[in-house]
């Protein structure tokens, strides 16, 4: 809680310390920006990039933030994610499925990650067909965040929101409470399935709109969170319908647009041309429906994030399979080439840090 006395007051500011004439409470009408008098992508986006600071109400001077005024590292992660989305270049986003994969992504130097629903389901030994509950996904998100710095941006796969619009709001709030900086909400029916498999179906326009509206309302009513709106309508209703849904999500206030499973470079280019300057996500699922393109080509198209949802999962599954086949030989020399050095394993899972912390409490 923020408490101030006298002339100090809690007011919303933009990151640069200036005031915005746009509606700061998030209850906006489409993308109309009063300051510019027209639809404005930059105005729409920047006005939500705000932090709370103490301001001297008499002199209109922003005072420095202190540690006591920061609610949690999660809000720093949200701010960091929004800053990444502002940057007009592509950010590579390998996806995690448990705490170990998340730690390895972070330690390798990637600026963000995404908790993939496919990967989490696979870690349960299940297909990505909507079999996991909200509680199971939220708990996995919390375990992942326990293994990472609180200010590291992690986006969670919220699937369909796990029910009606009220459920969607609870899902968004639950992901925020778990420490995530963003959430994806899609328009498939529930139960859903992987976007690059057969048998997909999407809800009608009205239900899709209400689902995204509920997620955006939750962001505005509870705590800031980056909202990624995903549509799978290409496979069921065609490209024009998918674009209509993306446009509607943008008007509602979605932060990032995700057109799932475009089938050609031409479709990817048409999508990015339709929404110039808007943060968009490209889903680079190896051996899926969408062409896998080099990062420079995706950046030239206008994408801000390239997600790699199964790269680590597929690589680890192949590595385990190879090691198991070698182990069947019973010959240690056949297994050894497939193993990470034990010291490296200990370093990654955190033995050195544990020992250093334990040393502080040793009795003399």
C-alpha positions, 0 to 999 in steps of 0.5 A, spaced: 500 500 500 502 507 498 501 512 504 502 519 503 501 525 508 501 532 506 502 535 499 504 528 497 499 524 492 499 518 488 498 519 481 500 515 475 505 518 470 508 515 464 515 512 464 518 518 462 515 522 468 510 526 464 503 526 464 498 523 459 492 526 457 489 519 455 485 516 460 489 512 464 484 508 468 484 503 462 477 505 460 478 507 453 474 507 447 477 503 442 484 506 440 482 514 440 487 518 443 484 525 445 491 528 445 492 527 438 485 527 436 485 520 432 486 513 432 494 512 435 497 506 436 503 509 439 498 513 444 494 507 445 500 503 447 504 508 451 499 511 455 499 504 459 506 504 460 506 507 466 509 506 473 506 509 480 511 515 483 510 520 489 509 527 486 509 533 489 502 536 488 505 543 489 511 543 484 509 538 480 515 534 480 516 527 480 520 524 486 525 518 486 522 511 487 524 507 493 524 500 494 519 501 499 514 504 494 515 498 489 510 493 490 514 487 487 519 485 482 513 482 478 511 490 476 518 491 474 518 485 469 511 488 466 515 494 465 521 490 462 516 487 457 513 493 455 519 496 454 521 490 449 515 491 446 516 498 444 523 497 441 522 496 434 526 490 433 525 482 434 526 479 440 527 471 440 523 468 445 525 460 447 519 457 451 520 453 457 515 448 460 518 447 467 523 451 472 529 448 470 528 450 462 526 457 465 533 457 469 537 455 463 533 460 458 535 466 463 542 464 464 543 463 457 541 471 456 535 471 453 531 477 455 524 473 456 521 467 456 514 464 455 511 458 459 508 453 453 502 450 454 504 444 450 510 443 454 507 443 460 502 438 458 508 434 455 511 434 462 505 431 465 506 426 460 499 428 456 498 431 449 496 439 449 488 438 448 486 442 454 487 436 459 490 440 465 486 445 469 487 452 471 490 450 478 495 445 475 498 451 470 498 456 475 502 452 480 507 450 474 507 458 473 509 459 480 514 454 481 517 457 474 517 464 478 520 461 484 526 459 480 527 466 476 529 473 479 522 476 480 523 482 475 524 477 469 519 477 464 515 471 463 509 470 459 504 464 461 499 460 456 492 462 458 489 458 453 482 459 453 481 462 460 478 456 463 471 458 462 466 464 461 469 471 461 468 471 469 473 465 469 478 469 464 478 474 469 480 469 475 485 466 470 489 473 469 489 475 476 491 468 478 497 468 473 499 475 475 499 473 483 503 467 480 508 472 478 507 472 470 508 479 466 504 477 461 498 472 459 496 469 452 488 468 451 486 465 445 479 464 441 479 456 441 473 452 444 474 449 450 477 444 451 482 446 446 488 443 442 495 445 439 494 450 434 498 446 429 494 440 429 488 437 426 481 438 429 481 445 431 475 449 432 474 456 435 468 460 438 464 465 435 465 472 434 461 474 440 464 469 445 471 471 442 470 478 443 468 477 450 473 473 452 479 478 450 474 484 453 474 480 460 482 479 460 483 486 458 478 488 464 482 484 469 488 487 467 485 494 468 482 492 474 487 488 478 494 489 476 498 491 470 499 485 465 501 484 458 495 481 454 496 477 448 490 476 444 491 469 439 486 467 434 486 460 430 480 462 426 485 461 419 484 454 420 476 454 421 474 461 418 479 463 413 484 469 413 479 475 413 475 472 419 482 472 423 484 479 421 477 481 423 478 478 430 485 481 431 483 488 429 477 487 434 482 485 439 486 491 438 481 495 439 479 492 445 486 494 448 490 488 447 498 489 447 500 484 442 497 480 436 498 473 435 495 470 429 496 462 429 498 458 424 499 462 418 500 457 412 505 461 408 510 467 408 505 471 404 500 470 409 505 472 414 506 479 410 499 480 409 498 480 417 504 484 419 502 489 413 495 490 416 497 492 423 504 496 422 507 498 428 503 494 433 507 488 437 506 482 433 508 475 435 510 469 430 510 462 432 516 458 430 514 451 431 519 447 428 515 442 423 509 445 424 504 449 419 507 456 419 514 457 415 520 457 419 524 464 417 530 467 419 530 472 425 532 478 420 526 476 415 521 476 421 524 483 424 523 486 417 516 484 416 515 487 423 514 482 428 516 484 435 517 477 438 519 470 435 516 464 440 520 457 439 515 453 443 517 446 442 525 447 441 527 446 448 522 440 449 523 437 442 531 437 443 531 434 450 526 429 448 531 427 443 537 427 447 533 423 452 531 418 447 539 418 444 541 417 451 537 411 453 538 407 447 546 408 448 544 406 456 541 399 453 548 397 450 550 397 458 557 400 455 559 406 459 563 409 454 557 409 449 553 413 454 558 418 456 558 422 449 551 424 450 552 427 458 553 434 460 558 434 465 556 433 472 559 439 475 555 443 470 549 440 472 550 442 479 552 449 477 545 449 473 541 447 478 544 451 484 548 447 488 554 453 488 548 458 490 545 453 496 552 452 499 554 459 499 548 461 502 548 455 507 556 458 509 553 464 512 549 460 517 555 455 519 556 455 527 564 457 528 
